[in-house]
Amino acid sequence: MTTKITEASISLWAYCLANLPRTPMKFHYMFNLRDLSSIYQGLCRSRIDKYKTLNDFVKLWRNEATRTFVDKLCDLGDVEKVSNYIPELVKGLFPNCAGDDMDEPMIYGDFAKT
């Protein structure tokens, strides 16, 4: 699974790098290796008792990828591009996980224990 998660992360990073260029209005559109690091920091903080299945872990990856890349974007068209690309990646790399977990809006969290 680590190979596929890495492939998905790098594919998303490369997609953002190629399709979301920096402009004077979007000067903060800088995509670098720190973005990949942010995804992996979130994944490495996960606990095995909370993410027992592949679906759970892919959903966590989607959450971390969205928080890392989509939250930077200021244009709704750019948000839509990346938000549509993430489920395509999941369908291609994790075909068994591309069900209801990829629906919008993405609600992810454990608020019951706070």
JOURKA-V479114 format. One record per residue. N is the residue number from 1. RES is the residue in three letters. SS is DSSP state (helix for helix, strand for strand, loop for the rest). PSI is psi in degrees with one decimal (999 if undefined). Layout:
N&RES&SS&PSI, N&RES&SS&PSI
This chain:
1&MET&loop&-31.2, 2&THR&helix&-34.8, 3&THR&helix&-43.3, 4&LYS&helix&-37.9, 5&ILE&helix&-41.5, 6&THR&helix&-43.4, 7&GLU&helix&-41.5, 8&ALA&helix&-42.9, 9&SER&helix&-44.9, 10&ILE&helix&-38.3, 11&SER&helix&-41.9, 12&LEU&helix&-42.6, 13&TRP&helix&-46.0, 14&ALA&helix&-37.8, 15&TYR&helix&-46.8, 16&CYS&helix&-41.0, 17&LEU&helix&-40.9, 18&ALA&helix&-34.3, 19&ASN&helix&-7.7, 20&LEU&loop&74.4, 21&PRO&loop&156.4, 22&ARG&loop&140.1, 23&THR&loop&170.4, 24&PRO&loop&-32.0, 25&MET&loop&-21.8, 26&LYS&loop&51.0, 27&PHE&loop&-19.7, 28&HIS&loop&4.6, 29&TYR&loop&70.6, 30&MET&loop&117.6, 31&PHE&loop&117.5, 32&ASN&loop&-172.6, 33&LEU&helix&-17.2, 34&ARG&helix&-30.8, 35&ASP&helix&-42.9, 36&LEU&helix&-39.7, 37&SER&helix&-38.8, 38&SER&helix&-40.8, 39&ILE&helix&-47.8, 40&TYR&helix&-29.6, 41&GLN&helix&-44.5, 42&GLY&helix&-40.4, 43&LEU&helix&-39.2, 44&CYS&helix&-19.1, 45&ARG&loop&-6.3, 46&SER&loop&155.1, 47&ARG&loop&140.8, 48&ILE&loop&-27.9, 49&ASP&loop&-17.0, 50&LYS&loop&-25.2, 51&TYR&loop&77.7, 52&LYS&loop&-22.6, 53&THR&loop&163.9, 54&LEU&helix&-40.6, 55&ASN&helix&-43.4, 56&ASP&helix&-42.5, 57&PHE&helix&-36.6, 58&VAL&helix&-37.4, 59&LYS&helix&-39.4, 60&LEU&helix&-43.4, 61&TRP&helix&-44.4, 62&ARG&helix&-42.2, 63&ASN&helix&-47.3, 64&GLU&helix&-41.0, 65&ALA&helix&-41.1, 66&THR&helix&-45.0, 67&ARG&helix&-32.5, 68&THR&helix&-47.3, 69&PHE&helix&-51.5, 70&VAL&helix&-35.0, 71&ASP&helix&-15.6, 72&LYS&helix&-23.3, 73&LEU&loop&140.0, 74&CYS&loop&-13.6, 75&ASP&loop&129.8, 76&LEU&helix&-32.1, 77&GLY&helix&-40.2, 78&ASP&helix&-41.0, 79&VAL&helix&-43.4, 80&GLU&helix&-41.6, 81&LYS&helix&-52.8, 82&VAL&helix&-39.6, 83&SER&helix&-29.1, 84&ASN&helix&-27.4, 85&TYR&helix&-34.6, 86&ILE&helix&-48.7, 87&PRO&helix&-32.2, 88&GLU&helix&-42.4, 89&LEU&helix&-46.0, 90&VAL&helix&-42.1, 91&LYS&helix&-38.2, 92&GLY&helix&-39.7, 93&LEU&helix&-30.3, 94&PHE&loop&72.1, 95&PRO&helix&-26.3, 96&ASN&helix&-11.4, 97&CYS&helix&6.9, 98&ALA&loop&30.8, 99&GLY&loop&-130.9, 100&ASP&helix&-19.9, 101&ASP&helix&-16.9, 102&MET&helix&4.9, 103&ASP&loop&153.8, 104&GLU&loop&149.5, 105&PRO&loop&148.5, 106&MET&loop&111.4, 107&ILE&loop&114.9, 108&TYR&loop&123.0, 109&GLY&loop&165.8, 110&ASP&loop&84.2, 111&PHE&loop&-11.7, 112&ALA&loop&-26.1, 113&LYS&loop&3.0, 114&THR&loop&999
